[in-house]
Amino acid sequence: MSSVSKENRASVKASVIIPVYNKEAGLSKCLESVLKHKSYPIEIIAVDDSSTDNSVQIIKEYQKKDRRIKLIPHKTNKGAFAARETGILNAKGSYIFCLDADDAIEASCFNKAEPYFGNTDIIAFNALYMHADGKTALYGNKGNESLIGDEIIDGYIRTNRLNNWGVYPKFIKREIAVTALKELAVDARLTNSEDMMFFFSVCFFAESFRRIDSNAYFYSFTEDENASAGRKKYNFDYIINAIEETDFCLKKTVALFSARFDESLFNETKIHLFEFFYRRISPAPKSEKDILIKRMLDIFSPLLSFRYLERVVSQLSKQNASAAGNADGKNKGKSGGRSIALKFFKYTTYKILFNLTFGAIKKFDEKRKKYKQMLGG
């Protein structure tokens, strides 16, 4: 059994929340990584989201070895958000740390975070992406940093400078996490962007943040999928569902923030999401890609829904037609203005779409050509 005393178990400092759904392949490695720190007063809450493999049996075997592990089963599959919510609402620790069931944690992060327990709402570390081919990539920011109040929102949302919207690898004060969940009041099965929605909501209530320049989380990519499911292979139904779920999560988050900020706060977020999904639909056939791009523009692009484009371009075209008509005199009349306006419509649509969404950056030249084709230019 674990060497943690009854006194320590009664004063849990951190709760590690592990949503589990058919993760038998990587679950043992995940649990072993947490249990390495045998003397630290933590609890491990594994929420099984109605797995059909041997995940539950694996958890029960580890429970026999360490009393810090708690198993909470869902009778039906409710999705990643609900599983994480169940774990958080049942946590006893002062802080929660979310961990995917096929990833791993650096156990020393508990000791590194402890000096900030009690006086810091969010304590963030770096993560390493562990690819199936053995390559690794750092996900995080170099250097230690402290933020207070709206500086947290500026860093994560307004500027996207901190660029890690997930709940990992972060210790979050439990009372703030619970408040965020209650304010969101989500009653839907979500498996995409749910951690972004939750973490942004945590940022809304947080007053203090500390980033520690240390790798604390190892994010595993398999050949075909990762913890977010299916990022390697293109599937129209999966992508369109992911886009719609992300739209739901964005709307929920914007509604929460609307009391203090206007929707422009999320412009950088929307651009990032657009680019993210654009990369994922690159293998799609043109007919499907057109459908997906139009839906993505409607949801993610700041100021660039097709409804907005139509309104702005219509106004600009009218102004151009009027100016052209006046310049050419009464003999050309409306026909000359309409001809110029039609050309101007194509040019302006493309220009607004490109400049406002991506900016004049050379690396997007190829995308620019594709958009121009899509718009009939």
Secondary structure, DSSP 8 states (H G I E B T S, - for coil): -----HHHHHT--EEEEEEESS-HHHHHHHHHHHHT-TTS-EEEEEEE-S-SSSHHHHHHHHHHH-TTEEEEE-SS---HHHHHHHHHHT--SSEEEE--TT-EE-TTHHHHHGGGTTT-SEEEEEEEEE-TTS-EEEES-SS-EEEETHHHHIIIIIS--S---SSTTEEEEHHHHHHHHHHH---S---SSHHHHHHHHHHHH--EEEEEEEEEEEEE--SS--TTS--SS--HHHHHHHHHHHHHHHHHHHHHHTTT--GGGGHHHHHHHHHHHHHHTTTS-HHHHHHHHHHHHHHHSTT--HHHHHHHHHHHHHHHHHHHHHHH-TTTHHHHHHHHHHHHHHHHHHHHHHHHHT-S-GGGHHHHHHHHHHTT-
